[in-house]
Every structure is written in C-alpha cells, then in structure tokens.
Amino acid sequence: MKLFSILLLSAAAFCTPNVQAQDSCPTTVTLTAPLSGTKIVEQASEHLIASNSIQSGDIAYRAGKSVTLNPGFEVKPGTVFEASIAACSPIEMKLATWEENVFSLGSYPNPFAQNTLIEYTIPENAMVSINILDVRGTVISRLLSDKVQEGGTHRITFESDTLPEGVYICTLTTPNGRKTHKIVKQK
C-alpha cells in the first residue's frame, strides 16, 4: 500500500508540474547572485532569504511569512529597495502590481556633504509630507507639509549647510502609508 501511494504521488507530480510552476510562487526563494534592473519583484509564498547585493534599479522582495536579510546582503546607493510580508501574485501580474503599488523613498548622494537629492514615488495623487528628523525623532526640517502631489516620481533637494555631521531620518508620509530612509551627513 505504501509503494502504491508513493507511485500515485509521483505520477501526479509528473503529470502536472508545469501548471503548478506557472500558477503559484515557490515556497522558499534563496537569493545569492547580484541583482540589477529597472523593476524587479522577487516573491515566495512563504520565505525569501537574501544574502545578495542589489546593484541598481527598483527591487522588491515579498514573501507570505518572512523576508530574511542575511550577512552579505547589501543595497548600493541610488537603488530603491522594498521588503514586505505580502501574498505573492501570479507571474503575469508582477510588473503590473509593482507599477500600481510602488511607494518608495531614497536619496543621492548618501552619505552627503552639503546637499542630497531626495527622490520618492507615490502610486497615486496624495497629500505628501517630507520631514528630516534627528536620531531622537525631533523634526529639524520640513521639506513638504501636506502638499497635494500627482502620482509618480518626484525629487526635492535637502540643503544641510548648517547641520552638524551625523545620521538623520527622512520620512515620507501620505494618507496611504509612511516610509523612512536613513541619510548620513559627512564633511
């Protein structure tokens, strides 16, 4: 009886592997190779484990239960990276889902000496606030305060001539969510 069950399971797996592969995400994805591209979404139904380097582009990691960033994981400056716990979507919808739901925040150069260009993307028209905070959470600069902006990518320059060296937090707030990004001022 045990042999019959194994043969039946093997036959079922042999007959339908392509349907399963196209209609669902892998249970676990492990990423070790460098990634670069304009828009890439890596997905797993349960766990995504990364120890790779993200070279450039807009990269998103999504998994149903956990996204683990192990030693060796690195995001190069100028790259937009997002990791989230979310259900994976079919392959055909990956790019459409990314395009419709992107909500990102980054800066270049980082670290910076005097000014840094803050770039952010919102998926739809929204009221936007962008603040710079020190590490204690005190607002030291309000770049935008409740300004209605169109969906898409926007850029704003943060001029920091009077600030001392240190770590600061840039926050992007909309009615649909909030993103934070660490920026570092050096001489």
C-alpha positions in Angstrom: 0.0 0.0 0.0 2.9 2.4 0.9 4.5 1.7 -2.5 1.2 2.4 -4.3 0.8 5.8 -2.6 4.4 6.8 -3.5 3.8 5.8 -7.1 0.5 7.7 -7.2 2.1 10.8 -5.8 5.0 10.6 -8.2 2.6 10.1 -11.2 0.6 13.2 -10.1 3.7 15.3 -9.7 5.0 14.1 -13.1 1.7 14.9 -14.9 1.2 18.5 -13.5 4.5 20.2 -12.8 4.1 23.0 -15.4 0.7 24.0 -14.2 1.9 24.3 -10.6 5.0 26.3 -11.6 3.1 28.9 -13.6 0.2 29.4 -11.2 2.0 29.7 -7.9 5.1 31.1 -6.3 7.8 28.9 -4.9 7.5 28.2 -1.2 11.1 29.4 -0.4 13.4 31.6 -2.5 17.1 32.0 -1.7 18.9 34.8 -3.4 22.7 34.9 -3.6 23.5 36.4 -7.0 23.7 40.2 -7.6 20.6 41.9 -8.9 20.1 44.9 -11.1 17.3 46.1 -13.3 14.7 48.8 -13.7 11.9 47.0 -11.8 12.3 43.5 -10.3 10.0 41.8 -7.9 11.2 38.6 -6.2 8.5 36.6 -4.5 7.9 33.5 -2.4 4.7 32.1 -0.9 6.4 31.6 2.5 10.0 32.6 2.9 12.5 34.7 1.0 16.2 34.6 2.1 18.7 37.0 0.7 22.5 37.4 1.0 23.0 39.1 -2.3 24.0 42.6 -3.5 21.4 44.9 -5.1 23.4 46.9 -7.7 20.7 49.2 -9.2 17.1 49.8 -10.0 13.8 49.3 -8.2 13.9 46.0 -6.4 11.2 44.5 -4.2 11.2 41.3 -2.1 7.9 39.9 -1.0 7.0 36.7 0.9 4.0 35.4 2.8 5.7 34.7 6.1 9.3 36.1 6.3 11.9 38.1 4.4 15.4 37.4 5.9 18.3 39.6 5.0 21.5 37.7 6.0 25.1 38.9 6.3 26.4 39.9 2.9 23.1 41.5 1.8 23.8 45.0 0.5 21.9 47.8 -1.3 24.1 50.1 -3.4 23.5 53.9 -3.2 20.9 55.2 -5.6 18.9 51.9 -5.5 15.3 51.7 -4.4 14.7 48.6 -2.2 11.5 47.4 -0.5 10.9 44.2 1.5 7.4 43.3 2.6 5.3 40.5 4.0 2.6 40.0 1.4 0.9 37.3 -0.6 2.7 36.6 -3.8 0.9 37.3 -7.1 0.9 35.3 -10.3 3.9 35.9 -12.6 1.9 37.8 -15.2 0.8 40.3 -12.6 4.2 41.0 -11.1 5.1 44.1 -13.1 1.5 45.5 -13.1 1.3 45.0 -9.3 4.7 46.7 -8.8 3.7 49.7 -11.1 0.4 50.2 -9.4 1.6 49.9 -5.8 5.1 51.4 -5.7 5.7 53.7 -2.8 9.4 54.4 -2.3 11.9 56.9 -0.8 15.6 57.3 -1.4 18.4 59.9 -1.6 21.6 60.5 -3.6 24.4 61.0 -2.7 24.2 59.3 0.6 26.4 60.0 2.6 26.5 63.6 1.6 28.5 66.7 2.5 26.1 69.7 1.8 23.1 68.7 -0.2 21.3 65.4 -1.1 18.6 64.8 -3.7 15.6 63.0 -2.1 13.6 61.0 -4.6 10.2 59.5 -3.8 7.5 57.7 -5.7 3.8 57.6 -4.8 1.3 55.4 -6.7 -1.5 58.0 -7.0 -2.3 61.6 -6.2 -1.9 62.2 -2.5 -1.2 64.7 0.3 2.5 64.4 1.0 4.7 65.5 3.9 8.5 65.1 3.9 10.4 65.8 7.1 14.0 65.3 8.3 14.4 64.1 11.8 17.4 63.7 14.1 18.1 60.3 15.7 16.0 61.3 18.7 13.0 61.8 16.5 13.0 65.7 16.6 11.9 67.3 13.3 14.8 69.5 12.2 13.5 70.4 8.7 10.1 70.3 7.0 10.7 69.9 3.2 7.0 69.5 2.3 4.0 69.9 4.6 0.7 68.4 3.4 1.2 69.3 -0.3 -1.0 67.5 -2.8 1.1 65.8 -5.5 0.4 63.7 -8.5 1.2 60.0 -8.6 4.7 59.3 -9.9 8.3 60.1 -9.1 9.3 63.4 -7.5 12.6 64.9 -6.4 13.5 67.6 -3.8 16.8 68.9 -2.6 17.7 68.9 1.1 20.2 71.6 1.8 22.0 71.0 5.0 24.8 73.5 5.3 24.1 74.4 8.9 23.6 70.8 10.2 26.4 69.0 12.0 27.7 65.7 10.8 25.5 62.8 11.8 22.7 60.4 11.0 19.3 61.8 10.1 16.0 60.2 9.2 14.0 61.3 6.1 10.2 60.5 6.4 7.7 60.5 3.6 4.1 60.5 4.9 0.9 60.1 2.8 -2.6 59.1 3.9 -1.8 55.6 2.4 1.4 55.0 4.3 4.8 56.1 5.6 8.4 55.4 4.5 11.6 56.2 6.3 15.1 56.5 4.9 18.4 57.0 6.7 20.7 59.7 5.4 24.2 60.5 6.7 25.9 63.9 6.6 29.7 63.9 6.5 32.2 66.7 6.0 
